[in-house]
Amino acid sequence: MTGIRIAIADDEALVRGGFRAILDAEPGFEVVAEAADGRQAVSAAERFDPHVVVMDIRMPELDGLAATRQLQATHPDVRVLIVTTFDLDEYVYDALQAGAAGFLLKDARPTELIAAVRAVAAGDALIAPQVTRRLIEAFVASRPREAVGAERLAGLSDREREVLLLLAGGLSNREIAGEMSLSEATIKSHVAGVLGKLGVRDRVQAVIVAYETGLVVPAGPA
């Protein structure tokens, strides 16, 4: 990828302007569109073909969750990075289920926004792993386990299960390689195997499966 095309969807003009200033200043980034609501975000994806949409949740006309679902149905190659605050946790969890690649808190530093967009564009979907894990734990804990959970995991080898457990712990490929005393390339291959066997497209979706099937048990309140 020679450059990363980005669309920004937020109903607050000041937020959009701030994000644009940060992202346009980064070499290799280009903000190609802004949207003030979810419908405009979907339309912008159709017109400008961005690699990443930085998406707010609460917007008029069509909220970020519904817009994410539409984008994943019509433009599955577009990566959605949700921006949110802690009081929107449930919506973030639903957005991840809808196909968002990851999320970032609105009070993140500019360097974190840049890193998140770059990571999402590259397919490394698990953004802010500590917070992601806490969100997934909280809301999977309140929902019933999948009846076919064991069946869904049955195709994983013991090593792939270990990799999935470490993914659910928020570890990067490099960190997993260190834990398992294997090369990063080998871990990358195992991660691809896990995604393929689970029928999911990225790490976030794999971690959700790990919780929903009971492979990982939520830790509960701190």
TAUR-V244578 format. One record per residue. N is the residue number from 0. RES is the residue in one small letter. PSI is psi in radians with two decimals (* if undefined). OMEGA is omega in whole degrees, 0 to 359 (none if undefined). NEAR is the number of other ideal C-beta (glycine too) atoms within 10 Angstrom. Layout:
{{N,RES,PSI,OMEGA,NEAR} {N,RES,PSI,OMEGA,NEAR}}
This chain:
{{0,m,2.05,184,9} {1,t,-0.54,179,4} {2,g,2.69,181,12} {3,i,2.03,178,21} {4,r,2.33,188,18} {5,i,2.41,169,27} {6,a,2.50,181,27} {7,i,2.17,180,27} {8,a,1.94,179,31} {9,d,2.44,183,25} {10,d,-0.08,178,18} {11,e,2.06,183,12} {12,a,-0.65,180,10} {13,l,-0.66,178,8} {14,v,-0.81,179,15} {15,r,-0.76,180,19} {16,g,-0.68,178,13} {17,g,-0.78,178,15} {18,f,-0.74,180,23} {19,r,-0.78,181,15} {20,a,-0.73,181,11} {21,i,-0.83,188,17} {22,l,-0.68,179,20} {23,d,-0.43,181,11} {24,a,-0.20,182,10} {25,e,2.18,178,17} {26,p,2.33,179,5} {27,g,-0.06,177,10} {28,f,2.53,174,19} {29,e,2.08,174,14} {30,v,1.97,186,21} {31,v,-0.24,182,17} {32,a,2.68,170,19} {33,e,2.61,179,19} {34,a,2.45,182,26} {35,a,-0.08,177,18} {36,d,3.08,184,19} {37,g,-0.65,179,26} {38,r,-0.76,177,17} {39,q,-0.59,179,20} {40,a,-0.78,178,32} {41,v,-0.74,178,25} {42,s,-0.71,179,14} {43,a,-0.66,178,20} {44,a,-0.66,179,24} {45,e,-0.68,185,12} {46,r,-0.69,191,11} {47,f,-0.12,176,15} {48,d,1.00,179,14} {49,p,2.74,172,24} {50,h,-0.62,184,20} {51,v,2.39,169,23} {52,v,2.09,174,30} {53,v,1.94,196,29} {54,m,2.19,170,27} {55,d,2.83,178,26} {56,i,-0.99,186,24} {57,r,1.79,178,14} {58,m,2.69,178,23} {59,p,2.99,178,11} {60,e,-1.09,179,14} {61,l,2.13,184,18} {62,d,3.00,184,18} {63,g,-0.55,179,29} {64,l,-0.87,179,22} {65,a,-0.68,179,16} {66,a,-0.68,178,28} {67,t,-0.77,179,28} {68,r,-0.76,179,20} {69,q,-0.77,181,17} {70,l,-0.73,181,27} {71,q,-0.47,177,18} {72,a,-0.62,186,11} {73,t,-0.46,182,11} {74,h,1.19,187,16} {75,p,-0.30,179,10} {76,d,-0.25,178,9} {77,v,2.24,181,23} {78,r,2.24,181,27} {79,v,2.16,175,28} {80,l,1.93,180,23} {81,i,2.36,171,26} {82,v,2.35,189,24} {83,t,3.11,173,21} {84,t,2.91,186,12} {85,f,-0.56,184,12} {86,d,-0.03,178,7} {87,l,0.40,185,22} {88,d,-0.80,185,17} {89,e,-0.67,179,13} {90,y,-0.62,179,19} {91,v,-0.78,179,26} {92,y,-0.81,179,22} {93,d,-0.62,179,16} {94,a,-0.69,177,27} {95,l,-0.71,176,26} {96,q,-0.58,181,17} {97,a,-0.22,177,20} {98,g,0.12,176,20} {99,a,2.54,183,30} {100,a,-0.39,181,29} {101,g,-2.97,181,25} {102,f,2.88,180,30} {103,l,2.53,177,21} {104,l,2.55,184,18} {105,k,-0.35,178,14} {106,d,0.26,179,9} {107,a,2.71,177,16} {108,r,2.72,178,9} {109,p,-0.69,179,14} {110,t,-0.56,179,10} {111,e,-0.66,176,14} {112,l,-0.80,179,21} {113,i,-0.81,180,16} {114,a,-0.67,181,15} {115,a,-0.79,179,23} {116,v,-0.76,180,25} {117,r,-0.74,181,16} {118,a,-0.77,180,20} {119,v,-0.75,180,29} {120,a,-0.56,181,21} {121,a,-0.10,179,12} {122,g,0.05,178,11} {123,d,1.58,199,17} {124,a,-0.31,189,23} {125,l,1.59,182,23} {126,i,2.57,180,24} {127,a,1.12,191,17} {128,p,-0.64,181,19} {129,q,-0.75,181,9} {130,v,-0.70,177,17} {131,t,-0.80,182,23} {132,r,-0.72,181,19} {133,r,-0.72,178,17} {134,l,-0.86,182,21} {135,i,-0.76,179,24} {136,e,-0.83,186,19} {137,a,-0.72,187,16} {138,f,-0.43,171,19} {139,v,-0.59,180,22} {140,a,-0.50,183,13} {141,s,0.02,183,10} {142,r,2.63,182,10} {143,p,2.56,175,7} {144,r,2.61,177,12} {145,e,2.33,180,14} {146,a,-0.49,182,8} {147,v,0.34,186,10} {148,g,-0.91,182,15} {149,a,-0.65,180,12} {150,e,-0.67,182,10} {151,r,-0.54,181,16} {152,l,-0.15,189,20} {153,a,-0.51,184,9} {154,g,-0.17,182,13} {155,l,2.42,172,18} {156,s,2.93,178,12} {157,d,-0.70,180,7} {158,r,-0.69,179,15} {159,e,-0.62,175,19} {160,r,-0.71,179,14} {161,e,-0.74,178,15} {162,v,-0.76,180,26} {163,l,-0.71,177,26} {164,l,-0.71,180,16} {165,l,-0.62,173,20} {166,l,-0.76,180,25} {167,a,-0.38,176,23} {168,g,0.00,177,16} {169,g,0.23,183,17} {170,l,2.55,175,19} {171,s,2.97,177,17} {172,n,-0.72,180,20} {173,r,-0.75,180,11} {174,e,-0.66,177,15} {175,i,-0.72,178,22} {176,a,-0.73,178,19} {177,g,-0.73,180,13} {178,e,-0.68,186,15} {179,m,0.01,181,16} {180,s,0.78,178,6} {181,l,2.92,179,15} {182,s,2.72,178,11} {183,e,-0.62,179,14} {184,a,-0.68,178,10} {185,t,-0.73,179,15} {186,i,-0.73,178,24} {187,k,-0.70,178,14} {188,s,-0.73,179,13} {189,h,-0.72,179,24} {190,v,-0.77,178,20} {191,a,-0.67,177,10} {192,g,-0.72,178,16} {193,v,-0.85,181,24} {194,l,-0.76,181,19} {195,g,-0.79,182,12} {196,k,-0.54,178,17} {197,l,-0.25,181,20} {198,g,0.61,179,11} {199,v,2.84,188,17} {200,r,-0.29,182,16} {201,d,-3.12,187,20} {202,r,-0.66,179,26} {203,v,-0.83,181,25} {204,q,-0.64,178,19} {205,a,-0.71,180,22} {206,v,-0.68,177,27} {207,i,-0.76,178,20} {208,v,-0.72,181,23} {209,a,-0.69,179,24} {210,y,-0.79,185,20} {211,e,-0.50,180,18} {212,t,-0.11,178,20} {213,g,0.05,177,14} {214,l,-0.67,174,18} {215,v,2.30,181,20} {216,v,2.23,179,11} {217,p,2.47,184,16} {218,a,-0.36,181,11} {219,g,-3.12,184,8} {220,p,2.55,178,7} {221,a,*,none,4}}
